[in-house]
Amino acid sequence: LAGNIWKVIATEGQTVAEGDVLLILEAMKMETEIRAAQAGTVLGIAVKSGDAVSVGDTLMTLA
């Protein structure tokens, strides 16, 4: 889903559980929560609020 990053919720170094909301993407005037697919630690955040993103873009790195 292509759109703009509306809000980055997770922070680098944060431990997250599967299903935690990491960021909110705005596309076609709708907000979509992007959730963690697995538990882990946020190693890096590749986007900031307002960034335009496309399908396949790396948004965050979890390990």
LOBANU-207808 format. One line per 10 residues: their letters; for each residue z negated, y negated, x negated of N, C-alpha, C. Coordinates in Angstrom, 3 decimals, always signed. Example, Ala and Ser with C-alpha at 12.3 -4.5 7.8 and 13.67 -1.06 7.14 Angstrom:
2
AS = -7.800,+5.690,-13.190,-7.800,+4.500,-12.300,-7.800,+3.300,-13.200 | -7.080,+2.250,-12.850,-7.140,+1.060,-13.670,-7.870,-0.030,-12.900
***
This chain:
63
LAGNIWKVIA = +0.000,+1.183,-0.855,+0.000,+0.000,+0.000,+0.000,-1.231,-0.889 | +1.040,-2.020,-0.864,+1.115,-3.249,-1.652,+0.348,-4.352,-0.939 | -0.263,-5.238,-1.701,-1.017,-6.338,-1.108,-1.700,-7.158,-2.174 | -2.766,-7.833,-1.761,-3.550,-8.659,-2.673,-4.990,-8.171,-2.690 | -5.609,-8.262,-3.865,-7.017,-7.915,-3.971,-7.813,-9.038,-3.304 | -8.555,-8.688,-2.273,-9.345,-9.682,-1.554,-10.717,-9.847,-2.202 | -11.348,-8.705,-2.555,-12.688,-8.772,-3.145,-12.941,-7.539,-4.011 | -13.428,-7.757,-5.223,-13.849,-6.664,-6.105,-15.351,-6.508,-5.923 | -15.769,-5.324,-5.505,-17.188,-5.089,-5.209,-17.904,-4.410,-6.375 | -17.278,-3.390,-6.947,-17.892,-2.660,-8.061,-17.884,-3.515,-9.328
TEGQTVAEGD = -18.798,-3.214,-10.224,-18.868,-3.917,-11.504,-18.719,-2.907,-12.644 | -18.226,-3.387,-13.768,-18.064,-2.517,-14.928,-19.423,-1.967,-15.345 | -19.467,-0.660,-15.596,-20.708,+0.001,-15.983,-21.509,+0.533,-14.808 | -21.120,+0.188,-13.597,-21.835,+0.629,-12.396,-21.596,+2.107,-12.138 | -22.642,+2.812,-11.734,-22.524,+4.198,-11.305,-22.228,+4.200,-9.816 | -21.193,+4.934,-9.421,-20.801,+4.983,-8.015,-20.798,+6.425,-7.523 | -21.009,+6.580,-6.227,-20.954,+7.889,-5.583,-19.604,+8.044,-4.891 | -19.196,+9.275,-4.663,-17.967,+9.521,-3.919,-18.048,+8.796,-2.577 | -17.028,+8.035,-2.249,-16.984,+7.315,-0.984,-17.481,+5.884,-1.038 | -18.095,+5.465,-2.152,-18.543,+4.073,-2.276,-17.338,+3.130,-2.265
VLLILEAMKM = -17.498,+1.976,-1.629,-16.431,+0.975,-1.606,-16.374,+0.286,-2.970 | -15.186,+0.300,-3.594,-14.995,-0.307,-4.911,-14.386,-1.695,-4.813 | -13.438,-1.857,-3.892,-12.791,-3.155,-3.694,-12.152,-3.194,-2.326 | -11.734,-4.380,-1.923,-11.066,-4.560,-0.633,-9.686,-5.143,-0.894 | -8.690,-4.489,-0.335,-7.292,-4.876,-0.467,-6.833,-5.502,+0.849 | -6.129,-6.628,+0.764,-5.578,-7.272,+1.955,-4.076,-7.065,+1.956 | -3.567,-6.480,+3.033,-2.124,-6.245,+3.170,-1.756,-6.390,+4.637 | -0.714,-7.115,+4.906,-0.231,-7.335,+6.272,-1.346,-7.842,+7.191 | -2.177,-8.748,+6.666,-3.276,-9.381,+7.397,-4.362,-8.395,+7.828 | -4.414,-7.244,+7.144,-5.458,-6.262,+7.393,-6.207,-6.004,+6.094
ETEIRAAQAG = -7.517,-5.813,+6.206,-8.329,-5.482,+5.033,-8.532,-3.978,+4.975 | -8.316,-3.403,+3.784,-8.469,-1.967,+3.573,-9.479,-1.741,+2.462 | -10.517,-0.958,+2.754,-11.508,-0.625,+1.734,-10.949,+0.459,+0.830 | -11.033,+0.237,-0.468,-10.645,+1.250,-1.449,-11.947,+1.891,-1.934 | -12.053,+3.184,-1.711,-13.298,+3.907,-2.003,-13.139,+4.841,-3.198 | -14.262,+5.155,-3.819,-14.266,+6.079,-4.959,-13.903,+7.477,-4.489 | -12.946,+8.097,-5.146,-12.532,+9.457,-4.811,-13.522,+10.489,-5.356 | -14.337,+10.059,-6.308,-15.318,+10.952,-6.928,-16.474,+10.115,-7.449 | -17.587,+10.758,-7.704,-18.734,+10.081,-8.316,-18.419,+9.822,-9.782 | -18.979,+8.743,-10.327,-18.764,+8.455,-11.738,-19.245,+7.073,-12.114
TVLGIAVKSG = -18.788,+6.606,-13.256,-19.137,+5.284,-13.773,-17.865,+4.461,-13.899 | -17.930,+3.206,-13.485,-16.776,+2.311,-13.602,-16.636,+1.925,-15.075 | -15.557,+2.381,-15.708,-15.334,+2.087,-17.126,-14.575,+0.788,-17.329 | -13.709,+0.462,-16.383,-12.911,-0.751,-16.521,-12.370,-1.199,-15.177 | -12.193,-2.498,-15.032,-11.630,-3.087,-13.828,-10.380,-3.852,-14.254 | -9.232,-3.452,-13.693,-7.947,-4.004,-14.130,-7.464,-5.152,-13.245 | -8.212,-5.474,-12.186,-7.782,-6.514,-11.244,-8.916,-7.481,-10.962 | -8.555,-8.625,-10.390,-9.552,-9.599,-9.933,-9.117,-10.106,-8.571 | -10.012,-10.765,-7.872,-9.690,-11.303,-6.552,-8.454,-12.190,-6.637 | -7.543,-11.994,-5.683,-6.322,-12.783,-5.632,-5.121,-12.144,-6.301
DAVSVGDTLM = -5.341,-11.104,-7.113,-4.223,-10.436,-7.787,-3.334,-9.713,-6.777 | -2.024,-9.785,-6.986,-1.063,-9.008,-6.206,-0.927,-7.639,-6.858 | -0.970,-6.579,-6.046,-0.851,-5.221,-6.568,+0.188,-4.445,-5.763 | +0.735,-3.420,-6.392,+1.740,-2.566,-5.762,+1.291,-1.117,-5.841 | +1.958,-0.282,-5.093,+1.691,+1.155,-5.126,+1.823,+1.648,-6.568 | +0.828,+2.404,-7.022,+0.864,+2.967,-8.369,+0.140,+2.152,-9.420 | -0.230,+0.902,-9.107,-0.959,+0.073,-10.075,-2.357,+0.634,-10.305 | -2.826,+0.548,-11.540,-4.199,+0.929,-11.857,-5.113,-0.223,-11.452 | -6.111,+0.076,-10.636,-7.048,-0.938,-10.175,-8.359,-0.864,-10.957 | -8.853,+0.370,-11.158,-10.097,+0.619,-11.883,-9.990,+1.948,-12.590
TLA = -10.839,+2.110,-13.595,-10.954,+3.388,-14.278,-12.364,+3.917,-14.075 | -12.461,+5.141,-13.547,-13.747,+5.815,-13.355,-13.802,+7.041,-14.244 | -14.998,+7.368,-14.703,-15.174,+8.601,-15.474,-16.481,+9.244,-15.093
***
